[in-house]
Amino acid sequence: MKMQISTLSSLSNRVALITGASAGIGEAIVERLAREGAVVYINYRGRSNKANSLAAKIKTQGGIGIPIRADISKESDVKKMFRKILRDQGHLDIMVNNAGIENKAPILKMTTRDWDIVINTNLRGTFLCARAAAQMMAKKKSGVILNISSVHELIPWGGYSHYCVSKAGIMMLTKTMALELAALNIRVNNIAPGAISTPMNDSWIHKPAKKKLVLDKIPDRRLGTPEEVAGAVSYLVSDEARYITGTSLFIDGGMTLYASFLKQG
């Protein structure tokens, strides 16, 4: 017999949308917010089986998770997704822009297509969803938008200029939206994770030499977990953080202390 996880009450009856939610950090955020009582929409682009499995898991734990498909880089998909949430719930309280991709492409060999794929998903997609969420939230003058960027909004990363630019853009989008939307009681913040143990990082996590290169740049000498990011999300979207807007929270074990990526000491 499965033990039912009791829900916390901090987000009871609030409606949340998490993009890129079927795995890794997104999955952990969905589970955390559902545990705290939110009705959580699980956005995915092409992994319906994973989104459906996550929704089923949340149901067994006493929560509500609703899969919803959309390619966030496409405006028509985003509009359709938000129309469905509006029909189903009538409002949106929490928007977490988590979806993102990375592809290595040195600048001398980077194609326009390489650039567009990353920028369109990471930056354009975040803008499209944040704008749609803000428009819904403005009607009731209440809501929280939380963007997920990366330590690479500050730290350059050779071979990933498009990724770094997209994350830096998210940082400035966060600040500007926070400034514009404060009068409507809509808070906008940003979380910048460092090296987190997720499927996206599987290519190097299981290679000792490459992993050591990363850990050498982290004062805490370990990788972060998706659950640690989800815990920060839970705080920033809650009323306990109601005086926080327009800021970036770095969850990186101190990686940004080595922002130059030069060996210290």
Short mmCIF file of the C-alpha atoms (twelve columns), coordinates in Angstrom:
data_MODEL
# 
_entry.id   MODEL 
# 
loop_
_atom_site.group_PDB 
_atom_site.id 
_atom_site.type_symbol 
_atom_site.label_atom_id 
_atom_site.label_alt_id 
_atom_site.label_comp_id 
_atom_site.label_asym_id 
_atom_site.label_seq_id 
_atom_site.Cartn_x 
_atom_site.Cartn_y 
_atom_site.Cartn_z 
_atom_site.pdbx_PDB_model_num 
ATOM 1   C CA . MET A 1   0.000   0.000  0.000   1 
ATOM 2   C CA . LYS A 2   1.412   3.383  -1.016  1 
ATOM 3   C CA . MET A 3   1.851   6.034  1.621   1 
ATOM 4   C CA . GLN A 4   0.082   9.269  0.726   1 
ATOM 5   C CA . ILE A 5   2.181   12.378 1.113   1 
ATOM 6   C CA . SER A 6   0.344   15.060 3.035   1 
ATOM 7   C CA . THR A 7   0.206   18.375 1.208   1 
ATOM 8   C CA . LEU A 8   1.463   21.590 2.698   1 
ATOM 9   C CA . SER A 9   -0.889  24.547 2.589   1 
ATOM 10  C CA . SER A 10  1.326   27.414 1.450   1 
ATOM 11  C CA . LEU A 11  0.147   27.207 -2.181  1 
ATOM 12  C CA . SER A 12  -3.270  25.697 -1.622  1 
ATOM 13  C CA . ASN A 13  -5.650  26.175 -4.571  1 
ATOM 14  C CA . ARG A 14  -3.181  28.234 -6.583  1 
ATOM 15  C CA . VAL A 15  -2.766  27.499 -10.274 1 
ATOM 16  C CA . ALA A 16  0.765   27.073 -11.583 1 
ATOM 17  C CA . LEU A 17  2.275   26.460 -15.010 1 
ATOM 18  C CA . ILE A 18  5.766   24.982 -15.289 1 
ATOM 19  C CA . THR A 19  7.415   24.801 -18.720 1 
ATOM 20  C CA . GLY A 20  9.867   22.062 -19.632 1 
ATOM 21  C CA . ALA A 21  8.346   20.152 -16.749 1 
ATOM 22  C CA . SER A 22  8.625   16.477 -17.652 1 
ATOM 23  C CA . ALA A 23  12.195  15.871 -16.401 1 
ATOM 24  C CA . GLY A 24  15.067  17.248 -14.334 1 
ATOM 25  C CA . ILE A 25  14.572  20.583 -12.586 1 
ATOM 26  C CA . GLY A 26  11.097  21.031 -14.072 1 
ATOM 27  C CA . GLU A 27  9.936   17.683 -12.739 1 
ATOM 28  C CA . ALA A 28  11.208  18.507 -9.244  1 
ATOM 29  C CA . ILE A 29  9.435   21.883 -9.321  1 
ATOM 30  C CA . VAL A 30  6.163   20.256 -10.359 1 
ATOM 31  C CA . GLU A 31  6.355   17.720 -7.539  1 
ATOM 32  C CA . ARG A 32  7.236   20.346 -4.929  1 
ATOM 33  C CA . LEU A 33  4.476   22.797 -5.860  1 
ATOM 34  C CA . ALA A 34  1.894   20.006 -6.107  1 
ATOM 35  C CA . ARG A 35  2.884   18.810 -2.625  1 
ATOM 36  C CA . GLU A 36  2.221   22.313 -1.373  1 
ATOM 37  C CA . GLY A 37  -1.309  22.296 -2.735  1 
ATOM 38  C CA . ALA A 38  -1.018  23.985 -6.138  1 
ATOM 39  C CA . VAL A 39  -2.844  22.792 -9.237  1 
ATOM 40  C CA . VAL A 40  0.144   22.324 -11.520 1 
ATOM 41  C CA . TYR A 41  0.131   22.319 -15.329 1 
ATOM 42  C CA . ILE A 42  2.973   20.164 -16.637 1 
ATOM 43  C CA . ASN A 43  4.155   21.634 -19.928 1 
ATOM 44  C CA . TYR A 44  6.019   19.391 -22.355 1 
ATOM 45  C CA . ARG A 45  6.942   19.578 -26.014 1 
ATOM 46  C CA . GLY A 46  7.373   15.975 -27.082 1 
ATOM 47  C CA . ARG A 47  7.467   13.730 -24.007 1 
ATOM 48  C CA . SER A 48  3.812   12.983 -23.361 1 
ATOM 49  C CA . ASN A 49  4.640   9.671  -21.709 1 
ATOM 50  C CA . LYS A 50  6.857   11.339 -19.106 1 
ATOM 51  C CA . ALA A 51  4.374   14.143 -18.452 1 
ATOM 52  C CA . ASN A 52  1.530   11.647 -18.088 1 
ATOM 53  C CA . SER A 53  3.593   9.467  -15.738 1 
ATOM 54  C CA . LEU A 54  4.437   12.502 -13.612 1 
ATOM 55  C CA . ALA A 55  0.776   13.517 -13.437 1 
ATOM 56  C CA . ALA A 56  -0.164  9.984  -12.362 1 
ATOM 57  C CA . LYS A 57  2.554   9.991  -9.690  1 
ATOM 58  C CA . ILE A 58  1.317   13.302 -8.314  1 
ATOM 59  C CA . LYS A 59  -2.234  11.950 -8.185  1 
ATOM 60  C CA . THR A 60  -1.139  9.002  -6.021  1 
ATOM 61  C CA . GLN A 61  0.399   11.535 -3.631  1 
ATOM 62  C CA . GLY A 62  -2.819  13.494 -3.314  1 
ATOM 63  C CA . GLY A 63  -1.912  16.332 -5.660  1 
ATOM 64  C CA . ILE A 64  -3.108  17.606 -9.029  1 
ATOM 65  C CA . GLY A 65  -0.871  17.618 -12.105 1 
ATOM 66  C CA . ILE A 66  -2.226  18.300 -15.588 1 
ATOM 67  C CA . PRO A 67  -0.101  17.605 -18.691 1 
ATOM 68  C CA . ILE A 68  -0.277  20.304 -21.358 1 
ATOM 69  C CA . ARG A 69  1.617   20.214 -24.654 1 
ATOM 70  C CA . ALA A 70  3.164   23.263 -26.289 1 
ATOM 71  C CA . ASP A 71  6.344   24.235 -28.094 1 
ATOM 72  C CA . ILE A 72  7.064   27.439 -26.225 1 
ATOM 73  C CA . SER A 73  9.124   28.855 -29.088 1 
ATOM 74  C CA . LYS A 74  5.920   29.020 -31.173 1 
ATOM 75  C CA . GLU A 75  3.532   31.860 -30.385 1 
ATOM 76  C CA . SER A 76  0.505   29.916 -31.624 1 
ATOM 77  C CA . ASP A 77  1.288   27.031 -29.257 1 
ATOM 78  C CA . VAL A 78  1.738   29.385 -26.313 1 
ATOM 79  C CA . LYS A 79  -1.560  31.140 -27.002 1 
ATOM 80  C CA . LYS A 80  -3.363  27.814 -27.232 1 
ATOM 81  C CA . MET A 81  -1.826  26.651 -23.939 1 
ATOM 82  C CA . PHE A 82  -2.883  29.769 -22.065 1 
ATOM 83  C CA . ARG A 83  -6.380  29.691 -23.529 1 
ATOM 84  C CA . LYS A 84  -6.798  26.164 -22.169 1 
ATOM 85  C CA . ILE A 85  -5.638  27.181 -18.691 1 
ATOM 86  C CA . LEU A 86  -8.017  30.150 -18.765 1 
ATOM 87  C CA . ARG A 87  -10.919 27.891 -19.785 1 
ATOM 88  C CA . ASP A 88  -10.065 25.288 -17.171 1 
ATOM 89  C CA . GLN A 89  -9.194  27.494 -14.210 1 
ATOM 90  C CA . GLY A 90  -10.159 31.072 -15.007 1 
ATOM 91  C CA . HIS A 91  -6.823  32.431 -13.817 1 
ATOM 92  C CA . LEU A 92  -3.116  31.740 -13.331 1 
ATOM 93  C CA . ASP A 93  -1.238  32.475 -10.097 1 
ATOM 94  C CA . ILE A 94  2.264   31.129 -10.758 1 
ATOM 95  C CA . MET A 95  4.323   30.974 -13.960 1 
ATOM 96  C CA . VAL A 96  7.676   29.179 -13.880 1 
ATOM 97  C CA . ASN A 97  9.654   29.504 -17.117 1 
ATOM 98  C CA . ASN A 98  11.939  26.512 -16.845 1 
ATOM 99  C CA . ALA A 99  12.200  25.140 -20.403 1 
ATOM 100 C CA . GLY A 100 15.611  25.494 -21.996 1 
ATOM 101 C CA . ILE A 101 18.143  23.800 -24.237 1 
ATOM 102 C CA . GLU A 102 21.890  23.962 -24.842 1 
ATOM 103 C CA . ASN A 103 23.934  22.926 -27.885 1 
ATOM 104 C CA . LYS A 104 27.679  23.398 -28.222 1 
ATOM 105 C CA . ALA A 105 28.650  25.536 -31.209 1 
ATOM 106 C CA . PRO A 106 31.932  27.507 -31.282 1 
ATOM 107 C CA . ILE A 107 31.356  30.981 -32.685 1 
ATOM 108 C CA . LEU A 108 33.545  30.417 -35.767 1 
ATOM 109 C CA . LYS A 109 31.409  27.439 -36.761 1 
ATOM 110 C CA . MET A 110 28.031  28.468 -35.372 1 
ATOM 111 C CA . THR A 111 25.279  28.563 -37.962 1 
ATOM 112 C CA . THR A 112 22.315  30.885 -37.897 1 
ATOM 113 C CA . ARG A 113 20.173  27.827 -37.249 1 
ATOM 114 C CA . ASP A 114 22.327  26.899 -34.218 1 
ATOM 115 C CA . TRP A 115 21.774  30.393 -32.848 1 
ATOM 116 C CA . ASP A 116 18.053  30.510 -33.569 1 
ATOM 117 C CA . ILE A 117 17.224  27.135 -32.013 1 
ATOM 118 C CA . VAL A 118 18.716  28.089 -28.641 1 
ATOM 119 C CA . ILE A 119 17.570  31.723 -28.608 1 
ATOM 120 C CA . ASN A 120 14.043  30.846 -29.743 1 
ATOM 121 C CA . THR A 121 13.535  28.272 -27.017 1 
ATOM 122 C CA . ASN A 122 15.384  29.883 -24.130 1 
ATOM 123 C CA . LEU A 123 14.747  33.595 -24.602 1 
ATOM 124 C CA . ARG A 124 11.835  33.923 -27.033 1 
ATOM 125 C CA . GLY A 125 9.981   31.094 -25.280 1 
ATOM 126 C CA . THR A 126 10.469  32.690 -21.873 1 
ATOM 127 C CA . PHE A 127 9.262   36.028 -23.235 1 
ATOM 128 C CA . LEU A 128 6.172   34.521 -24.885 1 
ATOM 129 C CA . CYS A 129 5.114   32.674 -21.745 1 
ATOM 130 C CA . ALA A 130 5.990   35.501 -19.363 1 
ATOM 131 C CA . ARG A 131 4.019   37.983 -21.460 1 
ATOM 132 C CA . ALA A 132 0.983   35.706 -21.665 1 
ATOM 133 C CA . ALA A 133 1.137   35.030 -17.931 1 
ATOM 134 C CA . ALA A 134 1.449   38.737 -17.134 1 
ATOM 135 C CA . GLN A 135 -1.584  39.526 -19.282 1 
ATOM 136 C CA . MET A 136 -3.661  36.961 -17.375 1 
ATOM 137 C CA . MET A 137 -2.363  38.091 -13.989 1 
ATOM 138 C CA . ALA A 138 -2.915  41.776 -14.745 1 
ATOM 139 C CA . LYS A 139 -6.682  41.177 -14.861 1 
ATOM 140 C CA . LYS A 140 -6.748  40.211 -11.180 1 
ATOM 141 C CA . LYS A 141 -3.719  42.299 -10.192 1 
ATOM 142 C CA . SER A 142 -1.910  39.408 -8.612  1 
ATOM 143 C CA . GLY A 143 0.648   36.775 -9.563  1 
ATOM 144 C CA . VAL A 144 4.224   35.558 -9.581  1 
ATOM 145 C CA . ILE A 145 6.458   34.943 -12.598 1 
ATOM 146 C CA . LEU A 146 9.683   33.068 -11.982 1 
ATOM 147 C CA . ASN A 147 12.261  32.563 -14.714 1 
ATOM 148 C CA . ILE A 148 14.990  29.937 -14.636 1 
ATOM 149 C CA . SER A 149 18.214  31.151 -16.206 1 
ATOM 150 C CA . SER A 150 21.730  29.924 -15.325 1 
ATOM 151 C CA . VAL A 151 25.001  31.022 -13.767 1 
ATOM 152 C CA . HIS A 152 25.891  31.675 -17.405 1 
ATOM 153 C CA . GLU A 153 23.816  34.820 -17.324 1 
ATOM 154 C CA . LEU A 154 27.051  36.132 -15.758 1 
ATOM 155 C CA . ILE A 155 29.767  33.591 -16.536 1 
ATOM 156 C CA . PRO A 156 30.948  33.245 -20.153 1 
ATOM 157 C CA . TRP A 157 31.185  29.701 -21.489 1 
ATOM 158 C CA . GLY A 158 33.314  28.970 -24.528 1 
ATOM 159 C CA . GLY A 159 31.374  27.227 -27.276 1 
ATOM 160 C CA . TYR A 160 28.014  28.310 -25.880 1 
ATOM 161 C CA . SER A 161 27.694  32.000 -26.702 1 
ATOM 162 C CA . HIS A 162 24.078  31.586 -27.835 1 
ATOM 163 C CA . TYR A 163 23.201  29.870 -24.548 1 
ATOM 164 C CA . CYS A 164 24.940  32.545 -22.449 1 
ATOM 165 C CA . VAL A 165 23.251  35.343 -24.386 1 
ATOM 166 C CA . SER A 166 19.846  33.721 -23.927 1 
ATOM 167 C CA . LYS A 167 20.356  33.449 -20.169 1 
ATOM 168 C CA . ALA A 168 21.678  36.991 -19.841 1 
ATOM 169 C CA . GLY A 169 18.620  38.131 -21.777 1 
ATOM 170 C CA . ILE A 170 16.362  36.314 -19.326 1 
ATOM 171 C CA . MET A 171 18.048  38.153 -16.448 1 
ATOM 172 C CA . MET A 172 17.319  41.548 -17.997 1 
ATOM 173 C CA . LEU A 173 13.806  40.514 -19.046 1 
ATOM 174 C CA . THR A 174 13.186  39.614 -15.399 1 
ATOM 175 C CA . LYS A 175 14.361  42.972 -14.121 1 
ATOM 176 C CA . THR A 176 12.456  45.001 -16.690 1 
ATOM 177 C CA . MET A 177 9.207   43.085 -16.234 1 
ATOM 178 C CA . ALA A 178 9.509   43.397 -12.457 1 
ATOM 179 C CA . LEU A 179 9.821   47.166 -12.830 1 
ATOM 180 C CA . GLU A 180 6.812   47.415 -15.138 1 
ATOM 181 C CA . LEU A 181 4.517   45.015 -13.292 1 
ATOM 182 C CA . ALA A 182 5.120   45.958 -9.655  1 
ATOM 183 C CA . ALA A 183 2.177   48.378 -9.659  1 
ATOM 184 C CA . LEU A 184 -0.081  45.471 -10.649 1 
ATOM 185 C CA . ASN A 185 1.093   43.362 -7.697  1 
ATOM 186 C CA . ILE A 186 2.896   40.946 -10.020 1 
ATOM 187 C CA . ARG A 187 6.331   39.855 -8.835  1 
ATOM 188 C CA . VAL A 188 8.984   38.709 -11.309 1 
ATOM 189 C CA . ASN A 189 12.156  36.963 -10.180 1 
ATOM 190 C CA . ASN A 190 14.865  34.733 -11.575 1 
ATOM 191 C CA . ILE A 191 16.722  31.653 -10.373 1 
ATOM 192 C CA . ALA A 192 20.189  30.998 -11.793 1 
ATOM 193 C CA . PRO A 193 21.258  27.389 -11.182 1 
ATOM 194 C CA . GLY A 194 24.847  26.247 -11.456 1 
ATOM 195 C CA . ALA A 195 25.900  22.643 -12.046 1 
ATOM 196 C CA . ILE A 196 22.838  20.556 -11.227 1 
ATOM 197 C CA . SER A 197 22.576  16.782 -11.493 1 
ATOM 198 C CA . THR A 198 20.030  16.515 -14.322 1 
ATOM 199 C CA . PRO A 199 19.642  14.502 -17.537 1 
ATOM 200 C CA . MET A 200 20.855  17.566 -19.485 1 
ATOM 201 C CA . ASN A 201 24.266  17.142 -17.821 1 
ATOM 202 C CA . ASP A 202 24.529  13.369 -18.208 1 
ATOM 203 C CA . SER A 203 27.126  13.789 -20.969 1 
ATOM 204 C CA . TRP A 204 29.781  14.778 -18.412 1 
ATOM 205 C CA . ILE A 205 28.453  13.793 -14.985 1 
ATOM 206 C CA . HIS A 206 29.490  10.179 -15.526 1 
ATOM 207 C CA . LYS A 207 32.950  11.069 -16.827 1 
ATOM 208 C CA . PRO A 208 35.274  11.485 -13.807 1 
ATOM 209 C CA . ALA A 209 37.799  13.770 -15.513 1 
ATOM 210 C CA . LYS A 210 35.172  16.154 -16.879 1 
ATOM 211 C CA . LYS A 211 33.228  16.107 -13.634 1 
ATOM 212 C CA . LYS A 212 36.372  17.020 -11.695 1 
ATOM 213 C CA . LEU A 213 36.927  20.054 -13.933 1 
ATOM 214 C CA . VAL A 214 33.481  21.291 -12.980 1 
ATOM 215 C CA . LEU A 215 33.764  20.467 -9.266  1 
ATOM 216 C CA . ASP A 216 37.094  22.302 -9.103  1 
ATOM 217 C CA . LYS A 217 35.159  25.501 -9.884  1 
ATOM 218 C CA . ILE A 218 32.569  24.923 -7.142  1 
ATOM 219 C CA . PRO A 219 33.622  25.878 -3.601  1 
ATOM 220 C CA . ASP A 220 30.975  23.499 -2.198  1 
ATOM 221 C CA . ARG A 221 32.678  20.670 -4.179  1 
ATOM 222 C CA . ARG A 222 29.476  18.960 -5.233  1 
ATOM 223 C CA . LEU A 223 26.658  19.134 -7.758  1 
ATOM 224 C CA . GLY A 224 23.336  20.612 -6.810  1 
ATOM 225 C CA . THR A 225 20.098  18.656 -6.973  1 
ATOM 226 C CA . PRO A 226 16.848  19.472 -8.766  1 
ATOM 227 C CA . GLU A 227 15.119  19.329 -5.383  1 
ATOM 228 C CA . GLU A 228 17.333  22.132 -4.067  1 
ATOM 229 C CA . VAL A 229 16.272  24.322 -6.985  1 
ATOM 230 C CA . ALA A 230 12.637  23.359 -6.416  1 
ATOM 231 C CA . GLY A 231 12.919  24.408 -2.783  1 
ATOM 232 C CA . ALA A 232 14.044  27.878 -3.834  1 
ATOM 233 C CA . VAL A 233 11.204  28.056 -6.362  1 
ATOM 234 C CA . SER A 234 8.731   27.139 -3.626  1 
ATOM 235 C CA . TYR A 235 9.955   30.022 -1.494  1 
ATOM 236 C CA . LEU A 236 10.057  32.654 -4.238  1 
ATOM 237 C CA . VAL A 237 6.530   31.933 -5.489  1 
ATOM 238 C CA . SER A 238 5.091   31.923 -1.960  1 
ATOM 239 C CA . ASP A 239 3.748   34.850 0.046   1 
ATOM 240 C CA . GLU A 240 6.815   34.623 2.278   1 
ATOM 241 C CA . ALA A 241 8.761   36.222 -0.588  1 
ATOM 242 C CA . ARG A 242 6.221   38.961 -1.238  1 
ATOM 243 C CA . TYR A 243 8.843   41.712 -0.811  1 
ATOM 244 C CA . ILE A 244 11.202  40.178 -3.377  1 
ATOM 245 C CA . THR A 245 11.014  41.178 -7.026  1 
ATOM 246 C CA . GLY A 246 13.434  41.854 -9.864  1 
ATOM 247 C CA . THR A 247 16.270  39.766 -8.485  1 
ATOM 248 C CA . SER A 248 18.330  36.700 -9.417  1 
ATOM 249 C CA . LEU A 249 18.960  33.975 -6.864  1 
ATOM 250 C CA . PHE A 250 22.071  31.923 -7.636  1 
ATOM 251 C CA . ILE A 251 21.926  28.268 -6.628  1 
ATOM 252 C CA . ASP A 252 25.438  27.245 -7.530  1 
ATOM 253 C CA . GLY A 253 27.449  26.086 -4.518  1 
ATOM 254 C CA . GLY A 254 29.508  29.256 -4.900  1 
ATOM 255 C CA . MET A 255 30.399  28.774 -8.573  1 
ATOM 256 C CA . THR A 256 29.927  32.460 -9.337  1 
ATOM 257 C CA . LEU A 257 32.738  33.199 -6.882  1 
ATOM 258 C CA . TYR A 258 34.952  31.786 -9.648  1 
ATOM 259 C CA . ALA A 259 33.292  33.895 -12.304 1 
ATOM 260 C CA . SER A 260 36.564  34.319 -14.197 1 
ATOM 261 C CA . PHE A 261 36.872  30.509 -14.401 1 
ATOM 262 C CA . LEU A 262 40.500  30.923 -13.336 1 
ATOM 263 C CA . LYS A 263 41.903  28.570 -10.710 1 
ATOM 264 C CA . GLN A 264 41.990  30.376 -7.381  1 
ATOM 265 C CA . GLY A 265 44.642  30.297 -4.669  1 
# 
